[in-house]
Amino acid sequence: MVTAAQIRAARALLGWSQQELADKAIVSVNAINRLEREQVDSKMSTFSAVERALQRAGVEFIPAAEKGEGVRFVRADR
């Protein structure tokens, strides 16, 4: 599962604001903000929508089991 740190890193990699990510994932900015701060237990559907939006933009999520958790830019579909 994608972590809050990976979402923040992916958004930074793309140069997106929280509003841009919210628009592309079709979720509220408040949901993105809470998700990134790990304030509440976000819905799985929110995590999934955010993950899909970032993947469509070319972000690949690297699991912790593979040399440490992270993100990288693979391709641009912008």
C-alpha positions in Angstrom: 0.0 0.0 0.0 1.2 3.5 -0.8 2.2 5.6 2.2 1.6 9.3 3.0 5.3 10.0 2.6 5.2 8.4 -0.9 2.2 10.5 -1.9 3.9 13.7 -0.7 7.1 12.7 -2.6 5.2 11.9 -5.8 3.3 15.2 -5.6 6.6 17.0 -5.2 8.2 15.1 -8.1 5.4 16.2 -10.3 5.3 19.7 -9.0 1.6 19.4 -8.1 -0.2 21.3 -5.4 -2.6 19.5 -3.1 -5.4 21.1 -5.2 -4.0 19.7 -8.4 -3.8 16.2 -7.0 -7.3 16.5 -5.6 -8.6 17.6 -9.0 -6.9 14.7 -10.8 -7.9 12.1 -8.2 -11.5 13.6 -7.9 -11.3 13.9 -4.1 -11.4 16.9 -1.8 -8.3 19.0 -0.9 -9.1 18.3 2.7 -8.9 14.5 2.0 -5.5 15.0 0.4 -4.3 17.2 3.4 -5.5 14.6 6.0 -4.1 11.7 4.0 -0.6 13.4 3.7 -0.6 14.3 7.4 -1.9 10.8 8.5 -4.4 12.6 10.7 -7.2 10.2 10.2 -7.8 6.8 8.8 -8.5 7.7 5.2 -10.8 5.6 3.1 -9.3 3.0 0.9 -11.1 4.5 -2.0 -9.3 7.8 -1.4 -5.9 6.1 -1.3 -6.7 4.2 -4.5 -7.9 7.3 -6.4 -4.8 9.2 -5.4 -2.5 6.3 -6.3 -4.2 5.9 -9.7 -3.9 9.7 -10.5 -0.2 9.7 -9.6 0.4 6.5 -11.7 -1.4 8.0 -14.7 1.0 11.0 -14.4 4.0 8.6 -14.6 4.9 8.0 -11.0 6.0 4.5 -9.9 5.8 3.6 -6.3 8.7 1.5 -4.9 7.8 -0.8 -2.0 9.9 -0.8 1.1 10.9 -4.4 0.4 12.8 -3.2 -2.7 15.8 -1.3 -1.3 13.6 1.1 0.7 10.3 2.8 0.1 10.2 5.6 -2.5 8.9 6.9 -5.8 10.3 7.5 -9.2 9.2 9.1 -12.5 8.7 6.6 -15.2 6.8 8.3 -18.0 4.7 11.4 -18.8 1.0 11.1 -19.7 0.3 14.8 -19.0 
